[in-house]
Amino acid sequence: MFKHVFYLLLVAASLASNSHADNAKKAIIFDTDMAIDDWLSLLYLEKNSSIDIRAITVSNSGESHCQAGLDNATNLLKLVSDRSVPIACGDDYPLDGYFVFPQPWRLDSDTLSGIDMSHWLQHPSANVHASLHAAELIHQTIINSDQPLTIVAVGPLTNIAQWLQRYPDDQSKVAELIMMGGSYQQGGNIIVPKFTAGHPNTVSEWNYFIDPLATQIVLSSALHKTMVGLDVTNKVRVTHGFADALKLMVSDPAGQFVDRVMDNNRWFIDTGEYYFWDVMAAIVSANPTLCEGPDIALTAVVEKASDTPYLGTSDLTMPASAASGKARQHLNAANAGQVVAASSGPTTKVCMNTRPADVFTEFQTIISQP
């Protein structure tokens, strides 16, 4: 109990300090599962002079595990500054279902693709690893803020859904929720050669597939929402030309880290399947003109599976009880997390088009600046 109160006081002090930041900046809560494109997104946001990251919450139902996500987020921030940013984890499991990312992806996320950052860490750590739950940190950050906050969520929406369930009145204090996830017309990205060949799902995007119940809760909320899904991210494919141009521009530790990420993932670029997923959402938070699309009432498919669920992306060691206290159930892997139009209800802006050259130029410009 004392430890929890102690950390809560530390977080409150940090939030109070950050609340006096320049109001000309957009105040951000970054909710992330700390995968490869999350690293780039975090550095882009922290280096962007128009953005003020107030808190980071790790969606560890996604690709990174809790402690690795906390440590990696802290070290990435240390590449840029010694500014204090509270960081907290959420639940290790989705609200319901047993879906997980492939284990090799989770290992790569936990280990930063094997990149040694020690020689770049020039700033001492001032970040607070809060013992409170990610949903509580989101709430505390919102109520202590001197301006409406924007939430940028680039992993499964587990933390966001739990925050909404616990603190529905906070919604009026949030300017916007920008989400990387989903696919409205593009089709899915669950099937990946060498990792998930033969998977039955051809319609969903990974973040929404992992926790479809959380997705459904968030899409039905009254928040002002923007979905940066596959409809637009499939237009921003990372190429060797982009990586080569970036290499010539970077000079500081953050830029050098991004360059190393690109070098270590040349094989990924070779596949033609590496896109600016989460980076696109981060860039839209700073430059909304790069998202063009209609407002649509949406929901996500959450359908109970048969008695013989698909095990290829399931983890049967998850607790038998879901976050609600009810028995955890297997969900239909063929359509879990599919985004469909709702008959009525709150709308979400769906990014359908962008200016790809401007997206890449924006990222290169911010990452390469000292």
Summary of the structure (lengths in Angstrom):
residues: 370
radius of gyration: 19.1
end to end distance: 42.8
largest distance: 55.9
contacts: 1321
relative contact order: 0.16
helix: 41%
strand: 16%
